[in-house]
Amino acid sequence: MSIQRFEPGPYLSTAAVHGGVAYLAGLTPDDLSQNIAKQTSDALANVDRALKLVGSNKSLLLRSEVWIADMSNFDAMNDVYQAWLDPMSVPPRVCTEARLWDARCQVEFMMTAIVSSSTSDPDE
């Protein structure tokens, strides 16, 4: 059984792949000074980067987990999330209100996806 780890660090890897399935770490925005819509867009750009890193893309998502710091921001987050999704490949999702790693962080995504080196990125 082999596990391939991507961008391993002292306390997490950006992703791990086993058996043709990629498990992404919780990915957050880089700029925590922005509003929820901008943070969502930024975090999803990090998801796209991680999916590409492992040889996948958003059309191959198996599951999406979303943590949001304040559920009153759900609609603004969800508008950006829905625009980002591949409408033909909407994965199962859970969204939970949670206190995140930094008080300024408003959203975090964790995705599971199929890996396929022969699959092209629909955004390219």
Backbone bond lengths (Angstrom), bond angles and torsions (degrees), N, CA, C in turn:
res aa  C-N    CA-C-N  psi(-1)  N-CA   C-N-CA  omega(-1)  CA-C   N-CA-C  phi
1 M - - - 1.458 - - 1.520 109.64 -
2 S 1.298 116.03 116.38 1.454 117.52 178.20 1.526 109.93 -109.20
3 I 1.300 113.88 144.01 1.457 121.96 175.17 1.515 106.15 -122.15
4 Q 1.318 115.89 127.62 1.456 120.64 176.29 1.521 107.57 -101.99
5 R 1.330 116.36 126.37 1.463 121.51 -179.45 1.526 109.44 -109.66
6 F 1.315 116.41 137.10 1.459 122.68 -177.69 1.514 110.16 -112.39
7 E 1.318 115.66 130.96 1.457 123.31 -179.93 1.536 112.38 50.56
8 P 1.342 116.07 55.06 1.469 118.10 179.09 1.521 111.26 -66.97
9 G 1.299 115.23 141.11 1.458 121.74 178.03 1.509 109.60 -128.00
10 P 1.319 116.96 -169.77 1.458 120.29 -176.69 1.530 113.97 -68.92
11 Y 1.348 118.07 -24.60 1.460 119.35 -178.27 1.518 114.30 -131.79
12 L 1.337 119.08 -5.25 1.466 121.35 174.96 1.506 110.22 -164.84
13 S 1.328 115.14 160.84 1.460 122.76 169.76 1.515 106.83 -107.89
14 T 1.336 116.66 150.75 1.462 119.68 177.34 1.522 110.42 -61.94
15 A 1.342 116.44 -35.64 1.456 120.67 -179.91 1.518 109.49 -158.58
16 A 1.324 114.61 159.66 1.455 122.15 170.58 1.521 107.16 -134.89
17 V 1.336 115.33 142.35 1.459 120.95 178.90 1.517 108.50 -122.73
18 H 1.332 114.61 132.26 1.456 121.45 176.82 1.523 107.85 -147.90
19 G 1.304 116.86 132.01 1.459 120.84 175.57 1.524 113.62 60.28
20 G 1.325 117.49 32.23 1.460 120.52 178.57 1.514 114.97 79.09
21 V 1.334 116.46 10.04 1.461 121.20 178.80 1.524 109.05 -120.27
22 A 1.333 115.43 133.11 1.464 121.88 177.93 1.516 109.57 -101.37
23 Y 1.306 115.33 133.76 1.458 123.18 177.23 1.520 106.75 -115.17
24 L 1.325 117.25 110.83 1.457 120.74 -178.74 1.523 110.23 -88.63
25 A 1.324 115.13 147.19 1.463 120.97 173.47 1.521 108.88 -67.29
26 G 1.313 116.60 167.17 1.453 119.75 170.57 1.515 108.83 -63.67
27 L 1.325 116.84 121.69 1.462 121.65 -176.29 1.515 109.87 -111.47
28 T 1.316 115.07 131.78 1.460 122.79 -174.88 1.528 109.50 -121.01
29 P 1.320 116.73 171.03 1.468 119.36 176.84 1.527 111.11 -70.46
30 D 1.327 114.72 154.76 1.467 119.80 174.68 1.530 110.85 -80.68
31 D 1.328 116.55 -35.76 1.467 122.07 -177.49 1.525 109.57 -103.90
32 L 1.311 116.33 102.76 1.464 121.66 -176.78 1.523 113.08 -83.79
33 S 1.317 118.01 0.49 1.459 120.64 -179.98 1.528 112.44 -85.85
34 Q 1.323 117.48 -8.40 1.467 122.45 -175.01 1.532 112.11 -83.93
35 N 1.347 116.24 167.82 1.464 121.34 175.52 1.525 109.61 -75.47
36 I 1.312 117.00 175.91 1.466 121.71 -174.73 1.528 112.07 -60.50
37 A 1.322 118.77 -39.16 1.465 120.90 -179.28 1.526 110.70 -63.89
38 K 1.319 116.79 -46.18 1.471 120.76 179.96 1.525 110.75 -67.97
39 Q 1.339 117.49 -38.94 1.462 119.98 177.19 1.527 110.56 -64.00
40 T 1.327 116.80 -39.91 1.462 120.05 178.78 1.520 110.20 -62.72
41 S 1.315 117.04 -46.39 1.465 121.76 178.79 1.524 110.99 -60.10
42 D 1.314 116.91 -43.64 1.461 122.81 179.80 1.530 110.75 -64.29
43 A 1.325 116.55 -45.75 1.464 120.28 179.82 1.532 110.87 -63.94
44 L 1.331 117.32 -40.13 1.467 120.18 179.22 1.524 111.40 -69.05
45 A 1.319 118.18 -29.34 1.466 120.50 172.44 1.532 109.41 -64.01
46 N 1.321 117.06 -36.93 1.465 120.77 175.50 1.525 111.12 -67.78
47 V 1.329 117.21 -36.17 1.467 120.78 174.34 1.525 109.48 -62.09
48 D 1.335 117.46 -47.90 1.468 120.99 178.34 1.525 111.34 -56.06
49 R 1.327 116.25 -44.47 1.466 120.94 179.97 1.525 110.80 -61.68
50 A 1.325 116.72 -43.79 1.467 120.73 -179.19 1.532 110.99 -68.05
51 L 1.338 116.67 -40.06 1.463 119.12 177.21 1.522 111.14 -61.31
52 K 1.311 116.79 -43.02 1.465 120.77 178.81 1.527 110.37 -63.92
53 L 1.325 116.30 -39.89 1.459 122.28 179.95 1.532 111.62 -56.52
54 V 1.339 116.48 -38.41 1.469 120.53 -177.66 1.523 113.30 -92.68
55 G 1.342 117.68 -1.22 1.456 120.59 179.91 1.507 113.20 85.88
56 S 1.319 116.56 37.59 1.457 121.47 -179.62 1.525 109.40 -135.18
57 N 1.320 116.38 -174.44 1.463 122.00 175.08 1.520 108.53 -160.10
58 K 1.321 116.37 173.86 1.469 120.69 -173.12 1.522 113.91 -66.54
59 S 1.330 118.49 -17.71 1.465 119.50 176.62 1.527 111.55 -74.41
60 L 1.336 117.04 -10.95 1.462 121.90 -178.78 1.531 113.09 -107.61
61 L 1.328 116.87 15.98 1.470 120.05 179.55 1.518 111.21 -66.74
62 L 1.316 114.95 135.59 1.461 121.95 174.63 1.521 111.97 -99.50
63 R 1.328 116.09 -28.50 1.470 121.09 -175.05 1.515 109.16 -160.86
64 S 1.316 115.60 145.80 1.455 122.23 177.15 1.522 108.16 -130.87
65 E 1.331 115.05 129.36 1.457 120.63 176.09 1.522 107.65 -118.73
66 V 1.319 115.93 131.07 1.457 121.64 -176.48 1.526 108.55 -125.45
67 W 1.328 114.90 131.11 1.452 121.04 171.13 1.520 106.58 -114.96
68 I 1.319 115.67 131.23 1.464 121.09 -179.21 1.540 107.51 -126.92
69 A 1.314 115.90 135.49 1.467 120.52 -174.50 1.522 112.80 -70.07
70 D 1.320 117.49 -29.31 1.466 121.66 -177.36 1.521 108.57 -143.58
71 M 1.314 117.32 111.92 1.455 121.78 -175.46 1.534 112.58 -62.96
72 S 1.324 117.89 -15.26 1.467 118.93 175.19 1.536 110.95 -67.97
73 N 1.327 117.35 -14.53 1.463 122.44 176.09 1.523 113.14 -95.41
74 F 1.332 116.95 8.99 1.466 120.67 -175.93 1.529 112.40 -56.73
75 D 1.330 118.39 -48.66 1.469 120.53 -175.84 1.528 111.75 -61.41
76 A 1.316 117.84 -42.31 1.463 120.88 179.50 1.530 110.72 -65.24
77 M 1.333 117.24 -42.00 1.460 120.83 176.32 1.515 109.64 -64.28
78 N 1.321 116.76 -46.40 1.457 121.38 -174.60 1.533 112.19 -65.00
79 D 1.319 117.77 -34.92 1.468 120.37 177.20 1.530 111.04 -59.95
80 V 1.319 116.82 -44.48 1.468 121.20 179.27 1.523 109.95 -68.83
81 Y 1.324 116.79 -43.68 1.473 121.58 179.77 1.526 110.56 -59.55
82 Q 1.328 117.22 -47.56 1.466 120.61 -179.22 1.521 111.93 -62.69
83 A 1.315 117.98 -39.39 1.465 121.46 178.43 1.536 110.72 -66.06
84 W 1.319 117.17 -30.37 1.461 122.42 -179.32 1.529 112.24 -76.28
85 L 1.322 117.67 -34.23 1.464 121.91 -175.22 1.520 113.08 -60.62
86 D 1.328 115.44 152.92 1.451 121.59 166.78 1.535 105.03 -80.35
87 P 1.342 118.62 113.83 1.468 120.46 -173.75 1.525 114.29 -63.05
88 M 1.320 117.25 -16.66 1.463 120.89 178.59 1.531 112.29 -91.36
89 S 1.326 116.42 -4.98 1.465 120.49 -174.74 1.519 111.63 -139.82
90 V 1.300 117.69 51.14 1.469 121.71 -178.13 1.535 108.91 -75.05
91 P 1.340 116.98 120.13 1.469 119.36 -177.40 1.532 111.98 -82.78
92 P 1.331 116.78 163.63 1.457 119.42 167.71 1.530 108.23 -59.82
93 R 1.331 116.61 148.80 1.458 120.33 -176.57 1.519 110.63 -144.50
94 V 1.302 114.48 149.35 1.450 122.12 168.72 1.528 106.40 -125.40
95 C 1.319 116.64 142.93 1.468 121.57 177.39 1.524 107.34 -133.71
96 T 1.321 115.01 124.60 1.455 121.33 -174.94 1.521 110.23 -131.00
97 E 1.316 116.57 140.23 1.460 120.54 172.65 1.523 108.04 -77.22
98 A 1.339 116.03 133.41 1.465 120.08 -177.94 1.525 110.31 -153.99
99 R 1.309 115.25 152.99 1.464 120.54 170.27 1.520 106.47 -79.75
100 L 1.325 117.15 121.43 1.458 121.21 -174.20 1.521 111.73 -93.81
101 W 1.309 117.10 178.23 1.464 124.17 -170.31 1.522 114.13 -62.03
102 D 1.339 117.20 -24.66 1.469 122.36 179.17 1.525 106.49 -135.99
103 A 1.301 118.28 136.32 1.469 121.26 -176.78 1.528 112.73 -58.86
104 R 1.340 117.67 -23.58 1.470 120.87 178.97 1.527 112.87 -83.49
105 C 1.316 116.57 -17.97 1.468 121.38 -178.94 1.527 109.16 -75.21
106 Q 1.328 116.15 128.27 1.461 120.45 -175.49 1.523 114.28 -108.08
107 V 1.356 117.80 -14.64 1.465 119.28 -176.55 1.532 110.39 -154.96
108 E 1.320 114.91 147.79 1.465 122.00 177.60 1.525 107.92 -144.21
109 F 1.341 115.80 138.99 1.463 121.94 -179.75 1.517 109.90 -121.24
110 M 1.327 116.15 139.56 1.457 122.29 171.68 1.518 106.83 -130.31
111 M 1.323 116.74 124.92 1.454 121.61 -174.55 1.520 111.13 -121.72
112 T 1.322 114.40 153.13 1.452 122.99 171.72 1.524 105.97 -123.98
113 A 1.340 116.68 134.66 1.462 119.90 -175.11 1.526 111.21 -146.96
114 I 1.311 115.10 157.59 1.456 121.72 172.20 1.522 108.03 -77.02
115 V 1.326 116.19 143.83 1.456 121.92 176.22 1.520 108.09 -102.18
116 S 1.306 115.57 132.29 1.463 120.38 177.35 1.511 109.35 -149.67
117 S 1.307 116.83 107.71 1.462 119.93 -178.54 1.524 111.62 -67.87
118 S 1.342 117.57 -17.43 1.474 119.88 179.46 1.519 112.44 -90.89
119 T 1.321 117.54 -1.76 1.466 121.10 -179.11 1.512 109.32 -88.58
120 S 1.323 116.30 130.70 1.456 119.71 177.70 1.519 110.18 -89.45
121 D 1.318 115.19 151.31 1.454 121.50 177.75 1.509 109.19 -73.20
122 P 1.353 119.92 122.43 1.453 121.57 -177.83 1.517 112.93 -65.58
123 D 1.338 118.43 -13.99 1.461 120.86 -179.28 1.527 111.68 -91.82
124 E 1.333 118.70 -3.25 1.462 120.86 -178.67 1.511 110.68 -97.30
